[in-house]
Amino acid sequence: MRKQAALIQAAVIVILGLAAGWAYAQKPAPPKTLEVGIATPLTGPAAHIGMNMKNALLMAIEDQNAQGGVQIAGEKYLLTPIILDTKKDAAVGKAVAEQLVYDKKVKVIAGPFIDDSIGAQSVTEPNKIIAFFVTPYTPNMTGPNKPCSFFVNGLIPQLFSVGAAYIEKFYPKAKKVVSMVPDLPDAGLFVNSSQMMCKMHGLEWLSAEKFPFGTTDFSPFITRALAKSPDIIDTSSTGGDMGGLCAQLIKQLRQAGFNGVIWVPAQPPPGATEEVVPENYRTRIVTIDIDWESPIVNEAYRDLCRRYVKKYNSTPIGIVGLMYNAAKPFFEFLNTQNTLDTTKWMEGFANYRWKGIFGHESFWVGKPMYGINRMAIRGSWASEYINGKLETKWEAPIPMDLFVGKSK
């Protein structure tokens, strides 16, 4: 009996072992990882923009991973970020891109801003790496020979179309515009865009007053600008290029006695205007800043901003919505692919359409201006500081004929 019981016990152990092995064999393999390079300014004057881009990308990655990651060619992947600081420097941007591409073997890089984007692109394009930049800061950053570069901030003219349309509607007597712009490589793109949109909306563009990057005392440049007797001062790229110094420019304009419209196409960091510009000066300031609690703002955008505040305990700037609006759909697009060939990804995503967070269908445009569709369409909510408070009360029309081309 003892021998029989021992044989039965041994048989049970063998059966249980086989069952456990079978169960282990049937268990799905853990997902692989697909690394995403987040290369953006995290220190220096553009750190506020870089931090917002990094956080937006992390939210997009986390949201996609919460849906199971991406399945490509039958393999499941979880997205894994690799975060590096480009310092808004061309040489650092290039070095960071080389590290991500050659050492980490990433297929996607997102977040380079200005100088760093030029350095990074010299690596991403030859290696067919999908790259998400903010905007083309020099004309040769985009075109048919740069097919892997996508630009989340849209076309620079759209930045200006929002404010110009707002001024035309709400300040019909204000006509004469002087641009005040940092003397940087992107100055021409911003000045040309201002001229283009002024002409479209019946405004008279007078001139551009350039000042050195990093200027803190704008008084000599303001004096020259006000000598033209403008109704409107356009702060151009100052908010994006020089951060909180844009708020300093606004303050000094008012201190110099300028009571006209201050047009801010590129906003300073969150809270900078309220902190630097006295309340009595915060009026007739037209901006692309967004009060996402305004009833005209789309619910998806409002939800993203609320989640951002809860997660990071800070106020998001516009680049958060712009980066998320491109990155999350790209990850969803990857979830439909049957190849790891980035050339195929580039070709497919260039024609991809998705429900954007701005309340309209999103797709890539820009061919009439750049010869290739790689620019996102952004939201066009227009805001104004009125009696010290930011109010988002109007949505400007988007001049799609310029960006897509007239239908035949």
VOPAGU-2260 file (C-alpha; in pm, 1 decimal, decimal comma):
REM VOPAGU-2260
SITE   aa  ch    i         X         Y         Z
SITE  MET   A    0       0,0       0,0       0,0
SITE  ARG   A    1     281,9     235,7      87,2
SITE  LYS   A    2     451,2     163,7    -242,9
SITE  GLN   A    3     126,5     222,8    -432,2
SITE  ALA   A    4      65,8     551,3    -248,3
SITE  ALA   A    5     418,5     665,4    -327,6
SITE  LEU   A    6     366,7     587,8    -695,8
SITE  ILE   A    7      38,5     780,5    -696,8
SITE  GLN   A    8     202,4    1076,7    -522,2
SITE  ALA   A    9     487,2    1077,0    -775,0
SITE  ALA   A   10     238,1    1063,6   -1061,2
SITE  VAL   A   11      46,3    1357,6    -918,3
SITE  ILE   A   12     367,8    1560,0    -889,0
SITE  VAL   A   13     457,2    1482,5   -1249,2
SITE  ILE   A   14     109,7    1575,5   -1370,9
SITE  LEU   A   15     112,9    1901,2   -1174,3
SITE  GLY   A   16     457,9    1981,2   -1308,2
SITE  LEU   A   17     345,1    1916,3   -1664,9
SITE  ALA   A   18      34,2    2128,6   -1610,1
SITE  ALA   A   19     241,4    2410,8   -1469,3
SITE  GLY   A   20     478,3    2389,2   -1764,0
SITE  TRP   A   21     186,5    2388,8   -2007,5
SITE  ALA   A   22      33,7    2689,9   -1832,2
SITE  TYR   A   23     366,9    2871,7   -1844,0
SITE  ALA   A   24     400,9    2792,1   -2211,9
SITE  GLN   A   25      52,8    2930,0   -2276,1
SITE  LYS   A   26     120,4    3255,1   -2088,3
SITE  PRO   A   27     174,8    3537,1   -2340,6
SITE  ALA   A   28     525,4    3670,7   -2363,7
SITE  PRO   A   29     577,1    4008,3   -2194,9
SITE  PRO   A   30     558,2    4300,3   -2436,6
SITE  LYS   A   31     874,3    4436,9   -2588,3
SITE  THR   A   32     969,8    4801,1   -2545,6
SITE  LEU   A   33     974,0    5067,1   -2815,0
SITE  GLU   A   34    1188,9    5352,5   -2696,2
SITE  VAL   A   35    1088,3    5710,3   -2774,5
SITE  GLY   A   36    1348,4    5985,4   -2756,2
SITE  ILE   A   37    1236,8    6300,3   -2577,0
SITE  ALA   A   38    1507,1    6552,6   -2667,4
SITE  THR   A   39    1412,7    6902,8   -2559,7
SITE  PRO   A   40    1546,4    7210,3   -2373,5
SITE  LEU   A   41    1519,2    7136,9   -2001,4
SITE  THR   A   42    1759,7    7413,6   -1892,0
SITE  GLY   A   43    1811,8    7767,9   -2015,0
SITE  PRO   A   44    1567,8    8034,4   -2141,2
SITE  ALA   A   45    1347,0    7786,0   -2327,2
SITE  ALA   A   46    1323,9    7539,8   -2037,2
SITE  HIS   A   47     960,4    7628,7   -1972,7
SITE  ILE   A   48     873,1    7519,7   -2325,8
SITE  GLY   A   49    1087,4    7207,7   -2308,9
SITE  MET   A   50     940,9    7099,3   -1975,4
SITE  ASN   A   51     590,0    7141,7   -2111,0
SITE  MET   A   52     677,3    6939,7   -2422,2
SITE  LYS   A   53     836,4    6665,6   -2213,7
SITE  ASN   A   54     531,9    6643,5   -1988,7
SITE  ALA   A   55     292,4    6637,9   -2283,9
SITE  LEU   A   56     489,3    6353,4   -2441,7
SITE  LEU   A   57     493,0    6158,5   -2117,2
SITE  MET   A   58     115,1    6195,8   -2092,8
SITE  ALA   A   59      73,5    6072,2   -2451,0
SITE  ILE   A   60     301,3    5774,5   -2380,6
SITE  GLU   A   61     124,0    5688,0   -2056,7
SITE  ASP   A   62    -218,4    5716,7   -2220,4
SITE  GLN   A   63    -113,1    5482,6   -2501,7
SITE  ASN   A   64      45,3    5233,8   -2263,2
SITE  ALA   A   65    -274,6    5235,9   -2058,2
SITE  GLN   A   66    -442,2    5105,6   -2374,0
SITE  GLY   A   67    -193,3    4821,1   -2398,2
SITE  GLY   A   68      86,6    4998,4   -2581,2
SITE  VAL   A   69     120,2    4944,3   -2956,3
SITE  GLN   A   70     108,6    4632,4   -3167,1
SITE  ILE   A   71     334,1    4640,2   -3471,9
SITE  ALA   A   72     373,3    4347,3   -3711,9
SITE  GLY   A   73     213,0    4115,1   -3458,8
SITE  GLU   A   74     443,6    4216,3   -3172,2
SITE  LYS   A   75     326,8    4404,2   -2864,4
SITE  TYR   A   76     538,5    4698,6   -2748,2
SITE  LEU   A   77     519,5    4925,8   -2446,9
SITE  LEU   A   78     644,6    5276,8   -2514,9
SITE  THR   A   79     946,4    5376,8   -2305,6
SITE  PRO   A   80    1073,3    5737,3   -2294,5
SITE  ILE   A   81    1440,8    5833,4   -2295,9
SITE  ILE   A   82    1465,4    6195,6   -2179,5
SITE  LEU   A   83    1766,1    6414,6   -2263,9
SITE  ASP   A   84    1833,8    6789,2   -2236,2
SITE  THR   A   85    1923,8    6967,0   -2562,5
SITE  LYS   A   86    1980,0    7304,5   -2387,0
SITE  LYS   A   87    1838,4    7480,0   -2697,3
SITE  ASP   A   88    2184,7    7447,4   -2850,2
SITE  ALA   A   89    2258,3    7319,7   -3201,2
SITE  ALA   A   90    2570,6    7122,3   -3105,4
SITE  VAL   A   91    2402,6    6967,9   -2802,0
SITE  GLY   A   92    2092,9    6889,4   -3008,4
SITE  LYS   A   93    2305,6    6705,2   -3259,8
SITE  ALA   A   94    2497,0    6514,8   -2989,9
SITE  VAL   A   95    2174,8    6414,7   -2814,9
SITE  ALA   A   96    2022,0    6295,6   -3142,4
SITE  GLU   A   97    2336,2    6092,2   -3218,4
SITE  GLN   A   98    2316,3    5928,0   -2876,6
SITE  LEU   A   99    1949,9    5842,2   -2924,2
SITE  VAL   A  100    1986,6    5716,8   -3281,1
SITE  TYR   A  101    2322,9    5538,9   -3274,9
SITE  ASP   A  102    2339,7    5416,9   -2913,0
SITE  LYS   A  103    1974,6    5375,7   -2815,1
SITE  LYS   A  104    1847,9    5284,1   -3164,6
SITE  VAL   A  105    1531,2    5491,8   -3129,7
SITE  LYS   A  106    1303,4    5533,5   -3428,4
SITE  VAL   A  107    1122,2    5842,9   -3299,0
SITE  ILE   A  108    1251,7    6168,4   -3145,7
SITE  ALA   A  109    1028,5    6450,6   -3023,8
SITE  GLY   A  110    1084,3    6785,8   -2856,8
SITE  PRO   A  111    1371,2    6981,7   -3018,6
SITE  PHE   A  112    1281,4    7349,9   -3023,4
SITE  ILE   A  113    1495,1    7607,7   -3210,8
SITE  ASP   A  114    1874,3    7581,2   -3246,3
SITE  ASP   A  115    1864,3    7229,1   -3105,3
SITE  SER   A  116    1615,0    7125,2   -3373,4
SITE  ILE   A  117    1859,7    7226,0   -3647,2
SITE  GLY   A  118    2133,4    7015,3   -3486,8
SITE  ALA   A  119    1902,9    6719,5   -3423,8
SITE  GLN   A  120    1760,6    6725,0   -3775,2
SITE  SER   A  121    2108,4    6680,9   -3922,8
SITE  VAL   A  122    2096,5    6335,6   -3760,7
SITE  THR   A  123    1729,8    6239,4   -3784,8
SITE  GLU   A  124    1675,5    6296,2   -4157,0
SITE  PRO   A  125    1975,8    6100,6   -4294,6
SITE  ASN   A  126    1880,8    5810,7   -4066,7
SITE  LYS   A  127    1509,7    5821,4   -4154,1
SITE  ILE   A  128    1410,1    5887,9   -3792,5
SITE  ILE   A  129    1059,6    6023,8   -3736,1
SITE  ALA   A  130    1103,4    6361,5   -3566,1
SITE  PHE   A  131     850,5    6596,7   -3410,3
SITE  PHE   A  132     982,8    6952,3   -3399,0
SITE  VAL   A  133     800,5    7267,2   -3288,3
SITE  THR   A  134     820,2    7468,6   -3609,0
SITE  PRO   A  135    1066,2    7515,1   -3897,7
SITE  TYR   A  136    1286,2    7797,7   -3771,1
SITE  THR   A  137    1477,3    7824,4   -4096,7
SITE  PRO   A  138    1322,5    7772,7   -4440,9
SITE  ASN   A  139    1544,7    7475,4   -4524,9
SITE  MET   A  140    1419,0    7273,5   -4228,3
SITE  THR   A  141    1123,9    7152,4   -4428,1
SITE  GLY   A  142    1045,9    7049,1   -4782,4
SITE  PRO   A  143    1034,3    6733,3   -4994,2
SITE  ASN   A  144    1396,4    6656,8   -4903,7
SITE  LYS   A  145    1307,9    6651,4   -4530,7
SITE  PRO   A  146    1017,2    6403,9   -4532,7
SITE  CYS   A  147    1065,6    6260,3   -4181,8
SITE  SER   A  148    1028,8    6594,8   -4001,2
SITE  PHE   A  149     684,1    6683,4   -3865,2
SITE  PHE   A  150     607,2    7020,5   -3702,6
SITE  VAL   A  151     352,3    7025,2   -3419,6
SITE  ASN   A  152     316,2    7402,5   -3381,0
SITE  GLY   A  153     166,4    7434,4   -3724,8
SITE  LEU   A  154     253,6    7707,1   -3966,0
SITE  ILE   A  155     394,6    8027,5   -3822,3
SITE  PRO   A  156     140,9    8227,0   -4027,6
SITE  GLN   A  157    -136,6    8056,4   -3829,8
SITE  LEU   A  158       9,8    8199,1   -3507,9
SITE  PHE   A  159     -37,7    8542,3   -3659,5
SITE  SER   A  160    -370,0    8477,1   -3829,9
SITE  VAL   A  161    -538,2    8432,7   -3489,9
SITE  GLY   A  162    -428,7    8771,9   -3352,9
SITE  ALA   A  163    -470,7    8959,8   -3679,5
SITE  ALA   A  164    -825,0    8831,0   -3721,4
SITE  TYR   A  165    -905,5    8917,9   -3359,7
SITE  ILE   A  166    -772,9    9273,2   -3397,1
SITE  GLU   A  167    -963,5    9320,8   -3722,2
SITE  LYS   A  168   -1288,2    9215,5   -3551,2
SITE  PHE   A  169   -1257,4    9378,3   -3209,0
SITE  TYR   A  170   -1027,5    9675,5   -3282,7
SITE  PRO   A  171   -1134,3    9790,0   -3630,1
SITE  LYS   A  172    -976,9   10135,2   -3585,6
SITE  ALA   A  173    -633,7    9993,5   -3500,4
SITE  LYS   A  174    -441,6    9960,6   -3826,8
SITE  LYS   A  175     -69,1   10038,5   -3803,5
SITE  VAL   A  176     161,6    9756,7   -3684,2
SITE  VAL   A  177     526,8    9755,4   -3578,8
SITE  SER   A  178     692,2    9420,4   -3503,2
SITE  MET   A  179     945,4    9391,1   -3219,8
SITE  VAL   A  180    1149,7    9075,4   -3271,9
SITE  PRO   A  181    1466,3    8912,8   -3132,0
SITE  ASP   A  182    1748,6    8923,0   -3385,5
SITE  LEU   A  183    1770,8    8544,9   -3436,6
SITE  PRO   A  184    1768,6    8314,2   -3741,9
SITE  ASP   A  185    1392,3    8267,0   -3714,4
SITE  ALA   A  186    1321,6    8643,4   -3724,4
SITE  GLY   A  187    1252,0    8649,6   -4097,1
SITE  LEU   A  188     990,4    8374,6   -4075,8
SITE  PHE   A  189     804,8    8559,9   -3800,5
SITE  VAL   A  190     828,8    8900,9   -3965,4
SITE  ASN   A  191     712,9    8764,4   -4301,5
SITE  SER   A  192     420,5    8590,0   -4134,4
SITE  SER   A  193     319,1    8911,3   -3959,0
SITE  GLN   A  194     330,6    9101,0   -4287,4
SITE  MET   A  195     127,3    8832,1   -4462,7
SITE  MET   A  196    -149,7    8824,8   -4203,4
SITE  CYS   A  197    -158,9    9201,4   -4161,1
SITE  LYS   A  198    -224,4    9235,3   -4533,4
SITE  MET   A  199    -492,3    8964,4   -4523,7
SITE  HIS   A  200    -678,0    9137,2   -4238,6
SITE  GLY   A  201    -655,0    9497,4   -4351,0
SITE  LEU   A  202    -372,5    9602,3   -4120,4
SITE  GLU   A  203     -81,6    9821,8   -4227,2
SITE  TRP   A  204     252,2    9664,7   -4136,1
SITE  LEU   A  205     509,5    9942,4   -4092,3
SITE  SER   A  206     844,1    9789,1   -3994,7
SITE  ALA   A  207    1036,4    9548,1   -3771,7
SITE  GLU   A  208    1242,1    9667,4   -3476,4
SITE  LYS   A  209    1503,4    9402,0   -3394,7
SITE  PHE   A  210    1684,2    9373,2   -3061,6
SITE  PRO   A  211    1961,6    9140,7   -2938,7
SITE  PHE   A  212    1867,8    8807,5   -2785,0
SITE  GLY   A  213    1860,3    8838,2   -2406,3
SITE  THR   A  214    1774,6    9210,5   -2400,3
SITE  THR   A  215    1632,0    9322,4   -2066,2
SITE  ASP   A  216    1616,5    9698,5   -2121,2
SITE  PHE   A  217    1401,1    9743,8   -2430,5
SITE  SER   A  218    1370,2   10122,1   -2396,8
SITE  PRO   A  219    1589,1   10227,6   -2694,7
SITE  PHE   A  220    1409,3    9982,6   -2922,6
SITE  ILE   A  221    1068,5   10085,7   -2788,8
SITE  THR   A  222    1156,0   10450,6   -2855,0
SITE  ARG   A  223    1231,9   10369,8   -3218,3
SITE  ALA   A  224     917,6   10160,0   -3252,3
SITE  LEU   A  225     690,1   10427,3   -3102,6
SITE  ALA   A  226     841,0   10690,9   -3332,6
SITE  LYS   A  227     645,4   10517,1   -3612,1
SITE  SER   A  228     316,5   10598,7   -3429,0
SITE  PRO   A  229     181,0   10241,9   -3434,8
SITE  ASP   A  230    -163,6   10141,7   -3312,4
SITE  ILE   A  231     -38,8    9786,6   -3255,2
SITE  ILE   A  232     293,3    9644,5   -3132,8
SITE  ASP   A  233     358,5    9284,8   -3237,6
SITE  THR   A  234     597,3    9109,2   -2995,2
SITE  SER   A  235     662,2    8841,5   -3257,8
SITE  SER   A  236     868,6    8542,3   -3137,6
SITE  THR   A  237     983,1    8706,1   -2812,1
SITE  GLY   A  238     771,5    8483,7   -2586,4
SITE  GLY   A  239     903,1    8164,7   -2741,9
SITE  ASP   A  240    1265,0    8271,6   -2788,7
SITE  MET   A  241    1316,2    8472,1   -2469,5
SITE  GLY   A  242    1058,0    8335,1   -2226,7
SITE  GLY   A  243     963,1    8569,2   -1943,6
SITE  LEU   A  244    1144,9    8862,6   -2103,2
SITE  CYS   A  245     840,5    8895,1   -2328,4
SITE  ALA   A  246     643,9    8999,5   -2020,1
SITE  GLN   A  247     921,2    9250,6   -1947,7
SITE  LEU   A  248     878,6    9391,9   -2298,2
SITE  ILE   A  249     503,5    9426,2   -2243,3
SITE  LYS   A  250     559,0    9604,9   -1912,7
SITE  GLN   A  251     814,1    9845,9   -2060,3
SITE  LEU   A  252     586,6    9923,7   -2354,5
SITE  ARG   A  253     317,2   10036,3   -2114,5
SITE  GLN   A  254     568,9   10226,5   -1900,0
SITE  ALA   A  255     679,9   10408,4   -2214,8
SITE  GLY   A  256     322,3   10531,3   -2261,0
SITE  PHE   A  257     205,0   10293,3   -2532,7
SITE  ASN   A  258    -167,7   10242,7   -2476,9
SITE  GLY   A  259    -247,5   10064,1   -2800,9
SITE  VAL   A  260    -292,4    9694,0   -2870,7
SITE  ILE   A  261      -2,9    9466,6   -2775,3
SITE  TRP   A  262     -15,4    9158,6   -2996,2
SITE  VAL   A  263     157,0    8849,8   -2851,1
SITE  PRO   A  264     176,0    8565,1   -3108,0
SITE  ALA   A  265     418,7    8358,6   -2894,0
SITE  GLN   A  266     338,0    8358,3   -2525,5
SITE  PRO   A  267     577,0    8385,6   -2228,3
SITE  PRO   A  268     582,2    8116,3   -1956,1
SITE  PRO   A  269     265,2    8056,8   -1752,1
SITE  GLY   A  270     214,8    8324,9   -1490,5
SITE  ALA   A  271     493,1    8549,7   -1623,2
SITE  THR   A  272     256,1    8815,2   -1753,7
SITE  GLU   A  273      60,2    8825,4   -1427,4
SITE  GLU   A  274     381,8    8832,4   -1222,8
SITE  VAL   A  275     573,4    9094,0   -1422,3
SITE  VAL   A  276     307,1    9318,6   -1576,5
SITE  PRO   A  277     106,1    9526,7   -1325,3
SITE  GLU   A  278    -267,6    9468,4   -1335,5
SITE  ASN   A  279    -345,8    9816,4   -1468,6
SITE  TYR   A  280    -113,5    9747,7   -1765,0
SITE  ARG   A  281    -274,9    9411,8   -1844,4
SITE  THR   A  282    -533,6    9533,6   -2090,9
SITE  ARG   A  283    -560,6    9535,8   -2471,6
SITE  ILE   A  284    -309,9    9248,0   -2485,7
SITE  VAL   A  285    -412,6    9004,3   -2759,6
SITE  THR   A  286    -258,6    8659,9   -2722,5
SITE  ILE   A  287    -282,1    8292,1   -2811,4
SITE  ASP   A  288    -286,0    8204,5   -2441,3
SITE  ILE   A  289    -595,6    8000,2   -2363,0
SITE  ASP   A  290    -830,5    8002,1   -2065,4
SITE  TRP   A  291    -932,6    7638,4   -2104,7
SITE  GLU   A  292   -1228,9    7684,3   -1870,2
SITE  SER   A  293   -1389,2    7918,7   -2122,3
SITE  PRO   A  294   -1710,9    7768,8   -2262,0
SITE  ILE   A  295   -1589,1    7806,0   -2620,7
SITE  VAL   A  296   -1289,1    7577,1   -2560,7
SITE  ASN   A  297   -1321,8    7216,1   -2672,9
SITE  GLU   A  298   -1386,2    6958,1   -2398,1
SITE  ALA   A  299   -1095,1    6735,6   -2503,9
SITE  TYR   A  300    -851,9    7026,3   -2471,8
SITE  ARG   A  301   -1002,0    7127,7   -2138,2
SITE  ASP   A  302    -969,6    6770,8   -2007,9
SITE  LEU   A  303    -603,2    6752,9   -2111,6
SITE  CYS   A  304    -524,9    7078,2   -1930,6
SITE  ARG   A  305    -707,7    6970,4   -1616,3
SITE  ARG   A  306    -521,2    6639,4   -1614,4
SITE  TYR   A  307    -193,0    6822,2   -1667,8
SITE  VAL   A  308    -252,1    7051,4   -1367,9
SITE  LYS   A  309    -345,7    6754,6   -1149,7
SITE  LYS   A  310     -44,2    6550,1   -1259,6
SITE  TYR   A  311     227,2    6816,6   -1263,4
SITE  ASN   A  312      83,5    7083,1   -1031,6
SITE  SER   A  313     166,1    7352,5   -1287,5
SITE  THR   A  314     -11,9    7547,6   -1558,5
SITE  PRO   A  315      29,7    7413,8   -1912,6
SITE  ILE   A  316     115,8    7645,4   -2199,8
SITE  GLY   A  317     -12,0    7600,8   -2553,4
SITE  ILE   A  318     269,3    7367,9   -2662,0
SITE  VAL   A  319     124,5    7096,8   -2435,0
SITE  GLY   A  320    -188,4    7065,6   -2644,8
SITE  LEU   A  321       6,5    7096,7   -2969,0
SITE  MET   A  322     256,1    6822,7   -2883,4
SITE  TYR   A  323      -8,4    6588,3   -2739,5
SITE  ASN   A  324    -230,9    6649,4   -3042,2
SITE  ALA   A  325      42,2    6505,9   -3267,2
SITE  ALA   A  326     211,5    6247,1   -3043,7
SITE  LYS   A  327     -91,7    6053,7   -2917,8
SITE  PRO   A  328    -236,9    6004,9   -3270,0
SITE  PHE   A  329     107,7    5895,5   -3389,9
SITE  PHE   A  330     114,8    5622,3   -3126,0
SITE  GLU   A  331    -237,2    5520,5   -3226,5
SITE  PHE   A  332    -119,2    5511,4   -3586,9
SITE  LEU   A  333     173,3    5285,3   -3490,6
SITE  ASN   A  334     -77,3    5047,6   -3335,1
SITE  THR   A  335    -205,4    4975,9   -3688,8
SITE  GLN   A  336     129,3    4913,5   -3859,0
SITE  ASN   A  337     271,6    4584,5   -3985,4
SITE  THR   A  338     630,1    4702,4   -4025,5
SITE  LEU   A  339     910,5    4867,9   -3830,4
SITE  ASP   A  340    1024,9    5050,7   -4143,4
SITE  THR   A  341    1019,1    5421,8   -4051,6
SITE  THR   A  342     994,0    5518,9   -4418,8
SITE  LYS   A  343     657,6    5341,9   -4430,0
SITE  TRP   A  344     559,6    5510,1   -4105,3
SITE  MET   A  345     647,0    5850,8   -4249,8
SITE  GLU   A  346     447,5    5790,8   -4566,9
SITE  GLY   A  347     145,1    5660,6   -4379,3
SITE  PHE   A  348     136,4    5921,1   -4104,3
SITE  ALA   A  349     171,5    6205,0   -4354,6
SITE  ASN   A  350    -174,3    6105,4   -4483,7
SITE  TYR   A  351    -323,2    6019,3   -4145,1
SITE  ARG   A  352    -631,3    6198,9   -4018,5
SITE  TRP   A  353    -750,7    6196,4   -3660,9
SITE  LYS   A  354    -996,3    6356,3   -3424,6
SITE  GLY   A  355    -785,8    6626,3   -3267,1
SITE  ILE   A  356    -819,6    6782,1   -2924,4
SITE  PHE   A  357    -897,6    7121,4   -3081,1
SITE  GLY   A  358   -1248,2    7024,3   -3186,6
SITE  HIS   A  359   -1181,7    6972,3   -3557,3
SITE  GLU   A  360   -1035,3    6698,2   -3772,8
SITE  SER   A  361    -657,1    6709,9   -3763,9
SITE  PHE   A  362    -423,7    6634,7   -4052,4
SITE  TRP   A  363     -91,3    6750,3   -4193,9
SITE  VAL   A  364     -86,4    7058,6   -4417,7
SITE  GLY   A  365     155,4    7317,7   -4553,8
SITE  LYS   A  366     224,9    7207,0   -4910,6
SITE  PRO   A  367     140,2    7544,5   -5072,3
SITE  MET   A  368     410,9    7711,4   -4860,0
SITE  TYR   A  369     660,9    7434,3   -4795,8
SITE  GLY   A  370     611,9    7187,5   -5078,3
SITE  ILE   A  371     514,8    6908,2   -4839,0
SITE  ASN   A  372     237,6    6842,8   -4586,5
SITE  ARG   A  373     413,8    6819,3   -4249,7
SITE  MET   A  374     256,1    7104,2   -4047,9
SITE  ALA   A  375     -17,9    7045,7   -3792,9
SITE  ILE   A  376    -325,3    7265,6   -3774,6
SITE  ARG   A  377    -352,1    7416,5   -3428,9
SITE  GLY   A  378    -649,3    7551,3   -3237,6
SITE  SER   A  379    -740,0    7909,4   -3320,3
SITE  TRP   A  380    -888,2    8038,1   -2997,0
SITE  ALA   A  381    -803,0    8402,7   -2944,7
SITE  SER   A  382    -767,3    8563,2   -2603,7
SITE  GLU   A  383    -719,1    8908,4   -2459,2
SITE  TYR   A  384    -616,8    9052,4   -2125,5
SITE  ILE   A  385    -903,6    9281,3   -2026,9
SITE  ASN   A  386    -882,3    9473,6   -1698,2
SITE  GLY   A  387    -603,1    9247,2   -1578,6
SITE  LYS   A  388    -771,0    8915,7   -1658,5
SITE  LEU   A  389    -722,1    8676,0   -1949,3
SITE  GLU   A  390   -1044,8    8611,5   -2141,9
SITE  THR   A  391   -1082,9    8354,0   -2420,1
SITE  LYS   A  392   -1394,8    8459,5   -2601,8
SITE  TRP   A  393   -1354,4    8401,4   -2975,2
SITE  GLU   A  394   -1232,3    8140,1   -3222,3
SITE  ALA   A  395   -1063,4    8285,7   -3529,3
SITE  PRO   A  396   -1127,1    8135,0   -3873,1
SITE  ILE   A  397    -841,3    7925,4   -4011,3
SITE  PRO   A  398    -723,1    8036,1   -4358,3
SITE  MET   A  399    -716,8    7680,9   -4494,3
SITE  ASP   A  400    -670,2    7794,4   -4855,0
SITE  LEU   A  401    -322,4    7915,9   -4761,3
SITE  PHE   A  402    -227,1    7594,8   -4585,3
SITE  VAL   A  403    -392,7    7329,1   -4800,2
SITE  GLY   A  404    -441,3    7499,7   -5133,9
SITE  LYS   A  405    -759,2    7595,8   -5311,1
SITE  SER   A  406    -976,9    7308,1   -5425,1
SITE  LYS   A  407   -1006,7    7277,5   -5800,1
